[in-house]
Amino acid sequence: MQASEATKSIRKPTNLSLDSALLKEAKVLGINVSRSAEAGIAEAVKLHKQANWLKDNAKALASSNAYVEANGLPLTKHRQL
């Protein structure tokens, strides 16, 4: 999720357990803890989605890579150098 999408979505109050020293330091530094937590969760979701996509498509990717290895890139003869 892009940051701009996150700001347009409906926000839901949530309870989190955070390291108290880290939370105190963040507040002293003026860090918006909610937005920072949201950004971290969004990054984790993105990474998990990427990993799941790679896992779900591993067979197709291996097949495509094997084809290129055996035959070269399609349309190579049309590439301009």
Backbone atoms as SQL, in Angstrom:
CREATE TABLE atoms (id INTEGER PRIMARY KEY, chain TEXT, resi INTEGER, resn TEXT, atom TEXT, x REAL, y REAL, z REAL);
INSERT INTO atoms VALUES
  (1, 'A', 1, 'MET', 'N', 0.839, -1.165, 0.000),
  (2, 'A', 1, 'MET', 'CA', 0.000, 0.000, 0.000),
  (3, 'A', 1, 'MET', 'C', 0.890, 1.236, 0.000),
  (4, 'A', 2, 'GLN', 'N', 0.599, 2.152, -0.883),
  (5, 'A', 2, 'GLN', 'CA', 1.341, 3.405, -0.956),
  (6, 'A', 2, 'GLN', 'C', 0.937, 4.296, 0.212),
  (7, 'A', 3, 'ALA', 'N', 1.838, 5.180, 0.598),
  (8, 'A', 3, 'ALA', 'CA', 1.548, 6.085, 1.710),
  (9, 'A', 3, 'ALA', 'C', 0.316, 6.927, 1.419),
  (10, 'A', 4, 'SER', 'N', 0.145, 7.362, 0.154),
  (11, 'A', 4, 'SER', 'CA', -1.009, 8.184, -0.187),
  (12, 'A', 4, 'SER', 'C', -2.302, 7.390, -0.042),
  (13, 'A', 5, 'GLU', 'N', -2.256, 6.085, -0.348),
  (14, 'A', 5, 'GLU', 'CA', -3.435, 5.243, -0.176),
  (15, 'A', 5, 'GLU', 'C', -3.760, 5.076, 1.301),
  (16, 'A', 6, 'ALA', 'N', -2.722, 4.952, 2.124),
  (17, 'A', 6, 'ALA', 'CA', -2.925, 4.751, 3.551),
  (18, 'A', 6, 'ALA', 'C', -3.613, 5.956, 4.184),
  (19, 'A', 7, 'THR', 'N', -3.276, 7.155, 3.722),
  (20, 'A', 7, 'THR', 'CA', -3.876, 8.352, 4.307),
  (21, 'A', 7, 'THR', 'C', -5.327, 8.511, 3.882),
  (22, 'A', 8, 'LYS', 'N', -5.718, 7.901, 2.773),
  (23, 'A', 8, 'LYS', 'CA', -7.088, 8.007, 2.295),
  (24, 'A', 8, 'LYS', 'C', -7.988, 6.934, 2.896),
  (25, 'A', 9, 'SER', 'N', -7.414, 5.884, 3.449),
  (26, 'A', 9, 'SER', 'CA', -8.201, 4.797, 3.975),
  (27, 'A', 9, 'SER', 'C', -8.759, 5.144, 5.349),
  (28, 'A', 10, 'ILE', 'N', -9.736, 4.364, 5.762),
  (29, 'A', 10, 'ILE', 'CA', -10.341, 4.566, 7.073),
  (30, 'A', 10, 'ILE', 'C', -9.389, 4.040, 8.137),
  (31, 'A', 11, 'ARG', 'N', -9.190, 4.814, 9.153),
  (32, 'A', 11, 'ARG', 'CA', -8.283, 4.442, 10.231),
  (33, 'A', 11, 'ARG', 'C', -9.077, 3.737, 11.324),
  (34, 'A', 12, 'LYS', 'N', -8.458, 2.728, 11.904),
  (35, 'A', 12, 'LYS', 'CA', -9.104, 1.967, 12.970),
  (36, 'A', 12, 'LYS', 'C', -8.221, 1.999, 14.206),
  (37, 'A', 13, 'PRO', 'N', -8.764, 2.433, 15.338),
  (38, 'A', 13, 'PRO', 'CA', -7.985, 2.425, 16.579),
  (39, 'A', 13, 'PRO', 'C', -7.571, 0.987, 16.911),
  (40, 'A', 14, 'THR', 'N', -6.311, 0.826, 17.313),
  (41, 'A', 14, 'THR', 'CA', -5.762, -0.494, 17.598),
  (42, 'A', 14, 'THR', 'C', -4.842, -0.403, 18.805),
  (43, 'A', 15, 'ASN', 'N', -4.850, -1.448, 19.607),
  (44, 'A', 15, 'ASN', 'CA', -3.931, -1.512, 20.749),
  (45, 'A', 15, 'ASN', 'C', -2.692, -2.284, 20.330),
  (46, 'A', 16, 'LEU', 'N', -1.534, -1.737, 20.637),
  (47, 'A', 16, 'LEU', 'CA', -0.265, -2.389, 20.357),
  (48, 'A', 16, 'LEU', 'C', 0.568, -2.427, 21.623),
  (49, 'A', 17, 'SER', 'N', 1.379, -3.450, 21.744),
  (50, 'A', 17, 'SER', 'CA', 2.347, -3.510, 22.834),
  (51, 'A', 17, 'SER', 'C', 3.700, -3.152, 22.255),
  (52, 'A', 18, 'LEU', 'N', 4.279, -2.073, 22.751),
  (53, 'A', 18, 'LEU', 'CA', 5.555, -1.585, 22.246),
  (54, 'A', 18, 'LEU', 'C', 6.547, -1.464, 23.387),
  (55, 'A', 19, 'ASP', 'N', 7.817, -1.560, 23.048),
  (56, 'A', 19, 'ASP', 'CA', 8.879, -1.367, 24.026),
  (57, 'A', 19, 'ASP', 'C', 8.735, 0.036, 24.607),
  (58, 'A', 20, 'SER', 'N', 8.617, 0.135, 25.920),
  (59, 'A', 20, 'SER', 'CA', 8.339, 1.431, 26.546),
  (60, 'A', 20, 'SER', 'C', 9.470, 2.435, 26.344),
  (61, 'A', 21, 'ALA', 'N', 10.719, 1.979, 26.390),
  (62, 'A', 21, 'ALA', 'CA', 11.844, 2.896, 26.182),
  (63, 'A', 21, 'ALA', 'C', 11.843, 3.416, 24.751),
  (64, 'A', 22, 'LEU', 'N', 11.557, 2.549, 23.804),
  (65, 'A', 22, 'LEU', 'CA', 11.505, 2.965, 22.404),
  (66, 'A', 22, 'LEU', 'C', 10.369, 3.955, 22.177),
  (67, 'A', 23, 'LEU', 'N', 9.224, 3.684, 22.771),
  (68, 'A', 23, 'LEU', 'CA', 8.079, 4.581, 22.643),
  (69, 'A', 23, 'LEU', 'C', 8.391, 5.953, 23.231),
  (70, 'A', 24, 'LYS', 'N', 9.039, 5.970, 24.395),
  (71, 'A', 24, 'LYS', 'CA', 9.410, 7.239, 25.038),
  (72, 'A', 24, 'LYS', 'C', 10.370, 8.028, 24.155),
  (73, 'A', 25, 'GLU', 'N', 11.363, 7.348, 23.614),
  (74, 'A', 25, 'GLU', 'CA', 12.337, 8.011, 22.738),
  (75, 'A', 25, 'GLU', 'C', 11.667, 8.558, 21.485),
  (76, 'A', 26, 'ALA', 'N', 10.750, 7.802, 20.919),
  (77, 'A', 26, 'ALA', 'CA', 10.037, 8.256, 19.723),
  (78, 'A', 26, 'ALA', 'C', 9.238, 9.517, 20.021),
  (79, 'A', 27, 'LYS', 'N', 8.587, 9.537, 21.164),
  (80, 'A', 27, 'LYS', 'CA', 7.800, 10.720, 21.540),
  (81, 'A', 27, 'LYS', 'C', 8.692, 11.936, 21.747),
  (82, 'A', 28, 'VAL', 'N', 9.855, 11.738, 22.388),
  (83, 'A', 28, 'VAL', 'CA', 10.810, 12.841, 22.598),
  (84, 'A', 28, 'VAL', 'C', 11.260, 13.399, 21.251),
  (85, 'A', 29, 'LEU', 'N', 11.452, 12.520, 20.284),
  (86, 'A', 29, 'LEU', 'CA', 11.914, 12.941, 18.958),
  (87, 'A', 29, 'LEU', 'C', 10.790, 13.473, 18.072),
  (88, 'A', 30, 'GLY', 'N', 9.570, 13.413, 18.568),
  (89, 'A', 30, 'GLY', 'CA', 8.442, 13.934, 17.795),
  (90, 'A', 30, 'GLY', 'C', 7.991, 13.009, 16.680),
  (91, 'A', 31, 'ILE', 'N', 8.269, 11.730, 16.822),
  (92, 'A', 31, 'ILE', 'CA', 7.880, 10.756, 15.802),
  (93, 'A', 31, 'ILE', 'C', 6.416, 10.384, 15.991),
  (94, 'A', 32, 'ASN', 'N', 5.657, 10.393, 14.911),
  (95, 'A', 32, 'ASN', 'CA', 4.269, 9.957, 14.943),
  (96, 'A', 32, 'ASN', 'C', 4.284, 8.433, 14.983),
  (97, 'A', 33, 'VAL', 'N', 4.054, 7.890, 16.166),
  (98, 'A', 33, 'VAL', 'CA', 4.169, 6.447, 16.382),
  (99, 'A', 33, 'VAL', 'C', 3.140, 5.677, 15.545),
  (100, 'A', 34, 'SER', 'N', 1.935, 6.177, 15.460),
  (101, 'A', 34, 'SER', 'CA', 0.897, 5.488, 14.685),
  (102, 'A', 34, 'SER', 'C', 1.287, 5.393, 13.218),
  (103, 'A', 35, 'ARG', 'N', 1.737, 6.500, 12.651),
  (104, 'A', 35, 'ARG', 'CA', 2.131, 6.502, 11.234),
  (105, 'A', 35, 'ARG', 'C', 3.367, 5.642, 11.009),
  (106, 'A', 36, 'SER', 'N', 4.286, 5.676, 11.947),
  (107, 'A', 36, 'SER', 'CA', 5.496, 4.869, 11.811),
  (108, 'A', 36, 'SER', 'C', 5.163, 3.384, 11.894),
  (109, 'A', 37, 'ALA', 'N', 4.296, 3.023, 12.829),
  (110, 'A', 37, 'ALA', 'CA', 3.872, 1.624, 12.943),
  (111, 'A', 37, 'ALA', 'C', 3.150, 1.194, 11.673),
  (112, 'A', 38, 'GLU', 'N', 2.300, 2.053, 11.164),
  (113, 'A', 38, 'GLU', 'CA', 1.561, 1.753, 9.934),
  (114, 'A', 38, 'GLU', 'C', 2.521, 1.558, 8.761),
  (115, 'A', 39, 'ALA', 'N', 3.534, 2.400, 8.668),
  (116, 'A', 39, 'ALA', 'CA', 4.515, 2.272, 7.591),
  (117, 'A', 39, 'ALA', 'C', 5.275, 0.951, 7.711),
  (118, 'A', 40, 'GLY', 'N', 5.634, 0.580, 8.932),
  (119, 'A', 40, 'GLY', 'CA', 6.331, -0.678, 9.148),
  (120, 'A', 40, 'GLY', 'C', 5.465, -1.877, 8.810),
  (121, 'A', 41, 'ILE', 'N', 4.199, -1.828, 9.192),
  (122, 'A', 41, 'ILE', 'CA', 3.280, -2.921, 8.877),
  (123, 'A', 41, 'ILE', 'C', 3.047, -2.993, 7.373),
  (124, 'A', 42, 'ALA', 'N', 2.914, -1.840, 6.730),
  (125, 'A', 42, 'ALA', 'CA', 2.729, -1.819, 5.270),
  (126, 'A', 42, 'ALA', 'C', 3.929, -2.457, 4.574),
  (127, 'A', 43, 'GLU', 'N', 5.129, -2.176, 5.055),
  (128, 'A', 43, 'GLU', 'CA', 6.334, -2.771, 4.473),
  (129, 'A', 43, 'GLU', 'C', 6.347, -4.284, 4.695),
  (130, 'A', 44, 'ALA', 'N', 5.960, -4.727, 5.884),
  (131, 'A', 44, 'ALA', 'CA', 5.905, -6.167, 6.172),
  (132, 'A', 44, 'ALA', 'C', 4.883, -6.865, 5.279),
  (133, 'A', 45, 'VAL', 'N', 3.736, -6.237, 5.080),
  (134, 'A', 45, 'VAL', 'CA', 2.707, -6.803, 4.201),
  (135, 'A', 45, 'VAL', 'C', 3.241, -6.916, 2.782),
  (136, 'A', 46, 'LYS', 'N', 3.903, -5.866, 2.316),
  (137, 'A', 46, 'LYS', 'CA', 4.482, -5.873, 0.964),
  (138, 'A', 46, 'LYS', 'C', 5.486, -7.007, 0.802),
  (139, 'A', 47, 'LEU', 'N', 6.380, -7.167, 1.775),
  (140, 'A', 47, 'LEU', 'CA', 7.394, -8.218, 1.700),
  (141, 'A', 47, 'LEU', 'C', 6.769, -9.608, 1.718),
  (142, 'A', 48, 'HIS', 'N', 5.744, -9.795, 2.533),
  (143, 'A', 48, 'HIS', 'CA', 5.061, -11.090, 2.578),
  (144, 'A', 48, 'HIS', 'C', 4.336, -11.375, 1.272),
  (145, 'A', 49, 'LYS', 'N', 3.708, -10.353, 0.695),
  (146, 'A', 49, 'LYS', 'CA', 3.032, -10.536, -0.592),
  (147, 'A', 49, 'LYS', 'C', 4.039, -10.902, -1.676),
  (148, 'A', 50, 'GLN', 'N', 5.195, -10.235, -1.676),
  (149, 'A', 50, 'GLN', 'CA', 6.234, -10.556, -2.657),
  (150, 'A', 50, 'GLN', 'C', 6.710, -11.994, -2.502),
  (151, 'A', 51, 'ALA', 'N', 6.952, -12.403, -1.264),
  (152, 'A', 51, 'ALA', 'CA', 7.417, -13.767, -1.004),
  (153, 'A', 51, 'ALA', 'C', 6.368, -14.784, -1.430),
  (154, 'A', 52, 'ASN', 'N', 5.101, -14.502, -1.128),
  (155, 'A', 52, 'ASN', 'CA', 4.026, -15.409, -1.537),
  (156, 'A', 52, 'ASN', 'C', 3.908, -15.485, -3.051),
  (157, 'A', 53, 'TRP', 'N', 4.050, -14.341, -3.731),
  (158, 'A', 53, 'TRP', 'CA', 3.967, -14.332, -5.194),
  (159, 'A', 53, 'TRP', 'C', 5.095, -15.163, -5.790),
  (160, 'A', 54, 'LEU', 'N', 6.309, -14.974, -5.277),
  (161, 'A', 54, 'LEU', 'CA', 7.453, -15.746, -5.777),
  (162, 'A', 54, 'LEU', 'C', 7.247, -17.242, -5.544),
  (163, 'A', 55, 'LYS', 'N', 6.720, -17.596, -4.378),
  (164, 'A', 55, 'LYS', 'CA', 6.449, -19.006, -4.067),
  (165, 'A', 55, 'LYS', 'C', 5.378, -19.564, -5.002),
  (166, 'A', 56, 'ASP', 'N', 4.291, -18.809, -5.182),
  (167, 'A', 56, 'ASP', 'CA', 3.179, -19.265, -6.021),
  (168, 'A', 56, 'ASP', 'C', 3.573, -19.375, -7.493),
  (169, 'A', 57, 'ASN', 'N', 4.553, -18.590, -7.924),
  (170, 'A', 57, 'ASN', 'CA', 4.930, -18.551, -9.335),
  (171, 'A', 57, 'ASN', 'C', 6.305, -19.160, -9.604),
  (172, 'A', 58, 'ALA', 'N', 6.844, -19.870, -8.634),
  (173, 'A', 58, 'ALA', 'CA', 8.188, -20.442, -8.770),
  (174, 'A', 58, 'ALA', 'C', 8.291, -21.381, -9.969),
  (175, 'A', 59, 'LYS', 'N', 7.276, -22.190, -10.190),
  (176, 'A', 59, 'LYS', 'CA', 7.309, -23.146, -11.299),
  (177, 'A', 59, 'LYS', 'C', 7.349, -22.410, -12.648),
  (178, 'A', 60, 'ALA', 'N', 6.526, -21.406, -12.813),
  (179, 'A', 60, 'ALA', 'CA', 6.497, -20.653, -14.063),
  (180, 'A', 60, 'ALA', 'C', 7.809, -19.897, -14.271),
  (181, 'A', 61, 'LEU', 'N', 8.354, -19.322, -13.206),
  (182, 'A', 61, 'LEU', 'CA', 9.618, -18.597, -13.316),
  (183, 'A', 61, 'LEU', 'C', 10.755, -19.542, -13.692),
  (184, 'A', 62, 'ALA', 'N', 10.775, -20.727, -13.084),
  (185, 'A', 62, 'ALA', 'CA', 11.815, -21.716, -13.399),
  (186, 'A', 62, 'ALA', 'C', 11.696, -22.163, -14.851),
  (187, 'A', 63, 'SER', 'N', 10.479, -22.358, -15.307),
  (188, 'A', 63, 'SER', 'CA', 10.253, -22.766, -16.696),
  (189, 'A', 63, 'SER', 'C', 10.725, -21.688, -17.669),
  (190, 'A', 64, 'SER', 'N', 10.394, -20.445, -17.365),
  (191, 'A', 64, 'SER', 'CA', 10.809, -19.336, -18.220),
  (192, 'A', 64, 'SER', 'C', 12.327, -19.194, -18.233),
  (193, 'A', 65, 'ASN', 'N', 12.939, -19.306, -17.079),
  (194, 'A', 65, 'ASN', 'CA', 14.395, -19.203, -16.999),
  (195, 'A', 65, 'ASN', 'C', 15.073, -20.347, -17.740),
  (196, 'A', 66, 'ALA', 'N', 14.501, -21.544, -17.651),
  (197, 'A', 66, 'ALA', 'CA', 15.059, -22.693, -18.360),
  (198, 'A', 66, 'ALA', 'C', 14.963, -22.488, -19.876),
  (199, 'A', 67, 'TYR', 'N', 13.849, -21.932, -20.331),
  (200, 'A', 67, 'TYR', 'CA', 13.685, -21.659, -21.755),
  (201, 'A', 67, 'TYR', 'C', 14.745, -20.678, -22.240),
  (202, 'A', 68, 'VAL', 'N', 14.923, -19.603, -21.518),
  (203, 'A', 68, 'VAL', 'CA', 15.904, -18.583, -21.905),
  (204, 'A', 68, 'VAL', 'C', 17.311, -19.166, -21.873),
  (205, 'A', 69, 'GLU', 'N', 17.583, -19.981, -20.876),
  (206, 'A', 69, 'GLU', 'CA', 18.904, -20.609, -20.785),
  (207, 'A', 69, 'GLU', 'C', 19.167, -21.506, -21.994),
  (208, 'A', 70, 'ALA', 'N', 18.147, -22.247, -22.406),
  (209, 'A', 70, 'ALA', 'CA', 18.304, -23.194, -23.520),
  (210, 'A', 70, 'ALA', 'C', 18.256, -22.508, -24.881),
  (211, 'A', 71, 'ASN', 'N', 17.439, -21.453, -25.007),
  (212, 'A', 71, 'ASN', 'CA', 17.166, -20.860, -26.315),
  (213, 'A', 71, 'ASN', 'C', 17.585, -19.409, -26.467),
  (214, 'A', 72, 'GLY', 'N', 17.994, -18.783, -25.399),
  (215, 'A', 72, 'GLY', 'CA', 18.309, -17.357, -25.440),
  (216, 'A', 72, 'GLY', 'C', 17.036, -16.536, -25.311),
  (217, 'A', 73, 'LEU', 'N', 17.213, -15.240, -25.263),
  (218, 'A', 73, 'LEU', 'CA', 16.058, -14.353, -25.138),
  (219, 'A', 73, 'LEU', 'C', 15.260, -14.319, -26.431),
  (220, 'A', 74, 'PRO', 'N', 13.939, -14.371, -26.324),
  (221, 'A', 74, 'PRO', 'CA', 13.116, -14.245, -27.521),
  (222, 'A', 74, 'PRO', 'C', 13.345, -12.875, -28.170),
  (223, 'A', 75, 'LEU', 'N', 13.304, -12.846, -29.442),
  (224, 'A', 75, 'LEU', 'CA', 13.407, -11.602, -30.233),
  (225, 'A', 75, 'LEU', 'C', 14.774, -10.933, -30.119),
  (226, 'A', 76, 'THR', 'N', 15.789, -11.683, -29.695),
  (227, 'A', 76, 'THR', 'CA', 17.126, -11.120, -29.569),
  (228, 'A', 76, 'THR', 'C', 17.600, -10.554, -30.898),
  (229, 'A', 77, 'LYS', 'N', 17.238, -11.207, -31.989),
  (230, 'A', 77, 'LYS', 'CA', 17.691, -10.747, -33.304),
  (231, 'A', 77, 'LYS', 'C', 17.154, -9.365, -33.668),
  (232, 'A', 78, 'HIS', 'N', 16.125, -8.915, -32.990),
  (233, 'A', 78, 'HIS', 'CA', 15.526, -7.600, -33.279),
  (234, 'A', 78, 'HIS', 'C', 16.065, -6.487, -32.378),
  (235, 'A', 79, 'ARG', 'N', 16.923, -6.838, -31.434),
  (236, 'A', 79, 'ARG', 'CA', 17.459, -5.828, -30.513),
  (237, 'A', 79, 'ARG', 'C', 18.460, -4.927, -31.243),
  (238, 'A', 80, 'GLN', 'N', 18.405, -3.662, -30.918),
  (239, 'A', 80, 'GLN', 'CA', 19.352, -2.721, -31.481),
  (240, 'A', 80, 'GLN', 'C', 20.517, -2.586, -30.520),
  (241, 'A', 81, 'LEU', 'N', 21.709, -2.623, -31.042),
  (242, 'A', 81, 'LEU', 'CA', 22.882, -2.535, -30.184),
  (243, 'A', 81, 'LEU', 'C', 23.344, -1.120, -30.020);
